[in-house]
Amino acid sequence: MVGFLMHCIDADDGQHWIYRLMIADAYQGKGYAYEAMKLVLAEIRADRTRDRVYLDCKHENTAAQKLYEKLGFKRTDEFDDKEVYYRLDY
């Protein structure tokens, strides 16, 4: 298995959230995360009842942050001790 991506509509806020993106060590740095995100974002955008998607990321995970920003996510003002939050409007 190359990786795992989990997303859903959050029961608390009713918005799309990408909760987990994991790529196995042997496959990191080869573009799989970018391609997986493009595919899931296309699926999410097909839902015309909503117009944004959220995700969060650990402060120290700069590689993930660069990936999300490359895909158009913007950092929100929300954060906690462990994570920063991103939002993509579409």
C-alpha positions as a LaTeX table, in Angstrom:
\begin{tabular}{lrrr}
\hline
Residue & $x$ (\AA) & $y$ (\AA) & $z$ (\AA) \\
\hline
Met1 & 0.00 & 0.00 & 0.00 \\
Val2 & 1.30 & 3.43 & $-0.93$ \\
Gly3 & $-0.81$ & 5.49 & 1.43 \\
Phe4 & $-4.08$ & 6.36 & 3.04 \\
Leu5 & $-6.38$ & 9.39 & 2.77 \\
Met6 & $-9.51$ & 9.91 & 4.85 \\
His7 & $-12.10$ & 12.65 & 4.37 \\
Cys8 & $-15.73$ & 13.25 & 5.27 \\
Ile9 & $-18.32$ & 15.85 & 6.09 \\
Asp10 & $-17.75$ & 16.74 & 9.72 \\
Ala11 & $-20.75$ & 16.16 & 11.98 \\
Asp12 & $-19.95$ & 19.22 & 14.10 \\
Asp13 & $-19.66$ & 21.93 & 11.46 \\
Gly14 & $-21.17$ & 20.27 & 8.36 \\
Gln15 & $-18.10$ & 21.04 & 6.24 \\
His16 & $-15.73$ & 18.84 & 4.27 \\
Trp17 & $-12.61$ & 17.88 & 6.21 \\
Ile18 & $-9.55$ & 15.94 & 5.16 \\
Tyr19 & $-8.65$ & 14.17 & 8.37 \\
Arg20 & $-5.70$ & 12.06 & 7.38 \\
Leu21 & $-3.15$ & 11.83 & 4.58 \\
Met22 & $-0.40$ & 9.30 & 5.12 \\
Ile23 & 2.17 & 8.12 & 2.59 \\
Ala24 & 4.48 & 5.19 & 3.39 \\
Asp25 & 8.12 & 6.17 & 3.91 \\
Ala26 & 9.29 & 4.35 & 0.78 \\
Tyr27 & 6.92 & 6.41 & $-1.40$ \\
Gln28 & 7.38 & 9.86 & 0.11 \\
Gly29 & 8.79 & 12.59 & $-2.10$ \\
Lys30 & 7.52 & 10.96 & $-5.29$ \\
Gly31 & 4.37 & 13.02 & $-5.83$ \\
Tyr32 & 1.84 & 10.51 & $-4.53$ \\
Ala33 & 0.48 & 12.86 & $-1.85$ \\
Tyr34 & $-0.03$ & 15.64 & $-4.40$ \\
Glu35 & $-1.84$ & 13.33 & $-6.83$ \\
Ala36 & $-3.99$ & 11.82 & $-4.07$ \\
Met37 & $-4.97$ & 15.28 & $-2.89$ \\
Lys38 & $-5.87$ & 16.39 & $-6.42$ \\
Leu39 & $-8.15$ & 13.35 & $-6.78$ \\
Val40 & $-9.91$ & 13.82 & $-3.46$ \\
Leu41 & $-10.32$ & 17.55 & $-4.04$ \\
Ala42 & $-11.99$ & 16.84 & $-7.38$ \\
Glu43 & $-14.41$ & 14.53 & $-5.58$ \\
Ile44 & $-15.08$ & 17.11 & $-2.87$ \\
Arg45 & $-15.65$ & 19.90 & $-5.40$ \\
Ala46 & $-18.32$ & 17.78 & $-7.07$ \\
Asp47 & $-20.45$ & 18.35 & $-3.96$ \\
Arg48 & $-22.20$ & 21.60 & $-4.90$ \\
Thr49 & $-23.85$ & 21.92 & $-1.49$ \\
Arg50 & $-20.62$ & 23.18 & 0.09 \\
Asp51 & $-17.85$ & 25.49 & $-1.06$ \\
Arg52 & $-14.85$ & 24.82 & 1.18 \\
Val53 & $-12.72$ & 22.11 & 2.71 \\
Tyr54 & $-10.62$ & 22.14 & 5.88 \\
Leu55 & $-7.65$ & 20.22 & 7.20 \\
Asp56 & $-5.12$ & 20.51 & 9.97 \\
Cys57 & $-1.45$ & 19.77 & 10.24 \\
Lys58 & 1.22 & 19.58 & 12.90 \\
His59 & 3.27 & 22.76 & 13.28 \\
Glu60 & 6.53 & 20.96 & 12.53 \\
Asn61 & 5.28 & 19.23 & 9.35 \\
Thr62 & 6.57 & 21.82 & 6.92 \\
Ala63 & 6.52 & 19.39 & 3.97 \\
Ala64 & 2.78 & 18.89 & 4.38 \\
Gln65 & 2.23 & 22.62 & 4.81 \\
Lys66 & 4.06 & 23.31 & 1.52 \\
Leu67 & 1.95 & 20.66 & $-0.20$ \\
Tyr68 & $-1.32$ & 22.13 & 1.07 \\
Glu69 & $-0.31$ & 25.65 & 0.11 \\
Lys70 & 0.71 & 24.43 & $-3.36$ \\
Leu71 & $-2.82$ & 23.05 & $-3.71$ \\
Gly72 & $-4.33$ & 26.42 & $-2.80$ \\
Phe73 & $-5.06$ & 25.96 & 0.91 \\
Lys74 & $-4.69$ & 29.05 & 3.06 \\
Arg75 & $-3.71$ & 29.01 & 6.70 \\
Thr76 & $-6.54$ & 30.12 & 8.97 \\
Asp77 & $-6.27$ & 32.08 & 12.20 \\
Glu78 & $-7.14$ & 28.92 & 14.11 \\
Phe79 & $-4.36$ & 26.93 & 15.74 \\
Asp80 & $-3.52$ & 25.15 & 18.94 \\
Asp81 & $-0.34$ & 23.90 & 20.59 \\
Lys82 & $-0.02$ & 20.98 & 18.19 \\
Glu83 & $-1.71$ & 21.93 & 14.92 \\
Val84 & $-2.41$ & 24.67 & 12.42 \\
Tyr85 & $-5.57$ & 24.74 & 10.34 \\
Tyr86 & $-6.00$ & 25.27 & 6.63 \\
Arg87 & $-9.00$ & 26.09 & 4.45 \\
Leu88 & $-9.56$ & 25.87 & 0.72 \\
Asp89 & $-12.48$ & 27.75 & $-0.84$ \\
Tyr90 & $-13.66$ & 26.48 & $-4.20$ \\
\hline
\end{tabular}
